[in-house]
Amino acid sequence: MPDVTDDERGRRVFQIHKEMAVETAIEKIRQTMGQDWKLYSVSDIDILKYMLGESWVSMDRQSWGKCTFSRLGREDIDAIIRIGKQVKSRKRMEGDAVIEINEILKRIS
C-alpha cells in the first residue's frame, strides 16, 4: 500500500473541513426555509453547495463563522443558485462569481 504524503493528507483534511462547513450551512438554510426548501431541485442544491464551498475556500474562517446562514432569504438563495448556473454554463468567471456570493454572505454577518 503506497504511503500517503503529508500534502495529500492535508488536502484531504482541508476538503473534509470544507464539506462539513457547507453541510452545516445547508442544514441551517434548510431548517429556516421549511417547506420552501422542497422547491429546489437536487441540481439546484448541488450548485448551492458547490458555490458555498468555493466561498468557504476564499473567505477567512472568522468571516465564514460570522455568517448567519439562517438569515439568507429566498432571494439570496435564488441569486447564489443563479450565479452558480452561470458559472456552470461558462457565462461567468468563477472568481467573479465567488466575489459576488461573498458580498451576499457579508450582508448576513
N, C-alpha and C positions, 0 to 999 in steps of 0.2 A: 504494500500500500504506500503510495507516494506521500512524502511529508507535505504538510500544509505550511506555507510560508507565513511569516508574521503579516506580510502585506495582504495576503488572501484572507487571513483571519480578521484583520482589521476592516477590510472591505465588507466582509460578511456581517460583522458586528454593527457596522455603520448601517447596512441595509436593514438589519433587524430593528434597530432603533428607529429608522425612518418609517418602516411598516407599522410599528407599534404606535408611533406618534400620529400617523394618518388614521389608523383604526380607531384610536381614542377620539380624534376629531370627528370622524364619520359617525361614531356612536352618539356623540353629543348632538350633532346636527340631526340625525335620525330621530332621536328622542324628542327634540324640540319641534320637529316638523309634524310628528304624529302621522295621521292618515295621509297627509300630502306627500310623504316620502314614497308612497306606492305609485305616485305619478311618474317617477323617474324609472327609465329602463335600466337594465343591467349595464348596457353600454354607457349610458349617462353616468352611472355611479362609478364605473371603471375610469372614465375620463376625469371625474371629480377627484377620485383617489390619486390618479396619476399627477394631476396638476397640484393638488395639495402636497404630494410628496416632493415635487420639484420646488415648491415654495419652501418646504421644510429644509431642503438642501441649501437653498440660497439665503435663508434667514439665520441669524444667530439664535441659539437656543433660548435665550432670555426673551427675545421678541416673540418667538413662537409660543413660549409659555404664557405670555400676556394675552394671547388671542383667546377671546371668549367665543368659542365656536357656536355656542347656543344662541348667540346674538346675530348670527348670519340669517338674513331674511331670504325669502324665496327668490327675490330679485337678485340677491348676491349669488346664491347657488346657481341660478339660471345663467348669470353672467360668467361665472367660473366655467361652467359646462360649455357655454357658447365659445369662450376663449379657447378652451381645450379642443373643441371640434375644429376651430380654425387652425390650431397647431397641427392637429392630426391630418388635416387636408392640405397642409403646407401653404396655407394662405397667410400664415403669420409665423414670425420667428419665435421660437420657444423662449428665448431670453427676454424679449419684449413682453411676451405673454405673462411670464413669471413676475416681471416688474409690476404689471397691472394687477395681477392677483394679489401680490404683496400689499399693494395700496388698499385693496378691498379689506385685506386682513388687518391692516393697521387701523382701519376705522372701527374694528371691534376689539381693540386692545384697551 
